[in-house]
Amino acid sequence: MSIASLVSGAALALSLALAAPPALAQTVQPSTNAVLSGSDMRITTSSATPAPLGLQIFCMTSPTHCASAPATQVHMDTNLMSVLNSVNRSVNASIRPQRRTTQIWTVGARVGDCKDYAMNKRVQLIARGVPAGALRLAIGFTARGEGHAVLVVRTNAGDYVLDNLTSQIKPFNQTGHTLVAMSSNDPKRWNTIS
């Protein structure tokens, strides 16, 4: 299969996936009276779906940033939360937000959009010792229905989101976003969120 046909097919599949109304994806909303366990705060995925086209192109040109790693979760404690907060704030402050005409994800961007923030946070967390297999890229919609990308960290206490729209690290079900697809421990392999 040629790269052109791969890119064309992936673009069509992603367009169809993102054209679906946000209501088709479900996130677990916390009850105000219940204490959630780690399993209640874990994103569940189902069928395979193509990775975003811009990420596929990025992975072809920067394969070291897209290497598969053993699936894992990290232990949530004050040290990890400190690292997550530091990286989230640092990357949020280092990139000037701007919608870009290209959908290719980048590392080291000084100007970019949510995809660039998510990828840069992933790279910085790996550099600070967080296992790559615990870091997942995810796409979906904000509460206002705008397309959005975030970085998800799989922990023993649930899945936490690093987001360029806030300096707070939140469990995935408290972000207000509707996530529709997420990478596996291999950034090139994605699944729909059930």
C-alpha positions, 0 to 999 in steps of 0.5 A, spaced: 500 500 500 502 506 498 503 512 503 498 516 498 493 511 499 494 510 506 494 517 508 487 518 503 484 512 507 486 515 514 483 522 512 477 519 510 476 514 516 478 520 521 473 525 517 467 520 518 469 519 526 470 526 527 463 528 524 459 523 528 456 527 534 459 528 540 453 525 544 456 518 541 462 518 545 460 517 552 464 519 559 463 517 566 460 523 570 462 522 577 456 522 582 456 528 587 455 523 593 459 517 591 466 516 591 469 513 585 474 508 585 480 508 580 476 503 575 471 508 575 475 513 573 479 509 567 477 510 560 474 504 556 476 503 549 473 498 544 474 498 536 480 500 533 480 506 529 485 510 525 490 515 528 489 522 526 492 523 520 496 529 522 499 524 527 500 519 522 504 524 518 508 526 524 510 519 526 513 517 519 517 523 520 519 522 527 519 515 529 522 515 535 517 520 538 512 514 536 515 508 538 511 503 542 512 501 549 509 496 554 502 498 557 503 500 564 500 505 569 504 509 574 503 510 581 499 516 583 502 520 589 504 527 590 511 526 587 507 524 580 502 530 581 508 535 582 511 532 575 504 533 572 503 540 574 510 542 572 510 539 565 502 541 564 504 549 566 511 549 563 508 547 556 502 551 557 506 557 558 511 555 552 507 555 546 503 561 544 496 558 542 494 559 535 490 554 530 494 552 524 492 550 517 496 544 518 494 538 522 501 535 523 502 534 530 509 537 532 514 537 538 518 543 540 513 548 537 513 555 540 506 557 536 501 551 536 494 548 537 492 543 542 495 537 538 502 540 539 501 542 547 499 534 548 505 531 544 510 536 547 507 534 554 508 527 552 515 528 550 517 532 556 514 527 561 518 521 558 524 525 559 522 526 566 521 518 567 514 517 566 513 511 562 511 512 555 506 506 556 502 510 561 501 516 556 496 516 551 494 521 546 486 523 546 482 527 541 474 529 542 470 535 543 470 541 548 463 542 552 462 547 546 463 542 541 470 544 538 475 539 536 480 538 542 486 533 543 489 532 550 494 528 554 492 522 558 496 519 564 494 512 566 495 511 573 493 506 579 488 512 581 485 513 574 486 516 568 488 524 568 488 529 563 493 534 561 490 540 557 492 546 554 485 549 556 487 549 564 493 549 569 489 543 573 490 536 572 483 533 572 480 526 572 478 525 565 471 525 567 471 531 570 474 535 564 467 537 561 470 534 554 467 528 550 473 524 548 472 520 542 478 516 541 485 515 544 492 512 543 494 505 545 501 504 548 503 505 541 501 512 539 500 509 532 494 505 534 488 508 536 481 505 539 474 509 540 472 510 547 466 506 549 
